[in-house]
Amino acid sequence: MSTAPAPSSRDLPHPASEDIRLEAVLHALSDPMRLQIVRELAVDDDELTCSQFALPVTKSTTTHHFRVLREAGVIRQCYRGTAKMNGLRRDDLDDLFPGLLDALLAAAGRQAVRLGG
């Protein structure tokens, strides 16, 4: 009988795709800073380190925003060496809520243009 390896202290908890809830996703995306993070991840379409985001908040607040997005199932985070990488869980979100992410990103883009941001 083999035993699964113990999770590393650097493993970050993520919800399984079947456990992602619409209300958690909408809550996570209701904050302007978190929506900005998701917009940047969607444009880049690749993983980015936390330090690649220029958010006008403290490091601890930035960490909080990433945690909310991860726990809602919007992003996936993993360590690569000392860098914490962030990627959008687009496939999971599109499978669960078809069109939602694209509609929210398009609306956020239109709002940014309208508000001059």
N, C-alpha and C positions, 0 to 999 in steps of 0.2 A: 504494500500500500504506500503510495507516494503522498507526500504532504506538499501542499501549495506553499511557495515561499511567502514569508511574512512580508506584508507591504512595507516599503521603505517609508521613512519619515518624510521623504521628498515626493511621495505619490500624493496627488491631489484628488479628492473625491469629486466625481462627476455623476450626475443622474444617468441611468440607462435611458436610451431613447424612449422606451415605453413609459418611463416615469416622468417625462417632461410634461408639465402642465401649462396650458395656455395662459392662465392667470399669472403664473410665475414669469413667463416670458414677457407678457405685457407690462408687468410691474417692473421688471429689469430694464425694459426699453423706455419706460416712462421718465427716466432721469436724463436730462440733457447731456451730462458727461458720459453716461453709459451708452447713449445713442450715438454720440460722437465716436466712441471706441468702436462700436459695431460698424458704423459707416466707414471708418478707416480700414477696418479688417475686410469689409466687403469690396472696397475699391482696390486694395492691394491684392486680394484673393490669395494670400499666402500667410504664413505665420509671422508674427511680429513680436519682438521683445517688449516687455512693459516699458522700458526706457525709450522706445521709439515713439511713444505717445506724448505729445506736449500738452498736458492738461493743466489748467490754471488752478490746481488744488495741491494739497500736501501729499507726500508720498504715502502716508497712512490712509488718506482718503482715496487715493488712486488704487491702493491695494483693496480697499473695501469695495470699490466699484467693480474691479475684476472678479472678486469673490462672488458678488451678487450675480454677475453675468454667468459665471461658471456654475454656480449652484442652481440657477434657473435652466441650465442646459443650452444657453445661447452660445457660449464659447467653450473650447477645450483648452486646458493649460497643461503643459508638461515642462519638465526641466531638461535642458540640454546643457550639460556642464553647469555653469553658474547662472545661465540665462533662463528665465521663465518665458517660454514661448506661448503665444496666444493665437488660436485659430478659430474662425467662425464655424459653428456646427451647421452649416448651410444644408447639407444633405438630410440630416435628422429633422431640422425645422421644416424643410420643404416637403418631406415625406409626411410629417405629422399635420402641418398646417399649410397646404399648398397655396402659394401666392402671397402669404402673409408677410414674409420677410421682404420680398420685392416691393409690395405695396407700402410697407412702412418706410423702407429706404427711399423710395420715390417721393413719398410725402415729406420726409425729412429733408430731402434735397430741395424740393420746391419751397419749403419753409425757410431754409437757409438762404435761398436766393431772395425771397420776399423780404427777409429781415436783414439782408446785407451781410450774411455770415458765411 
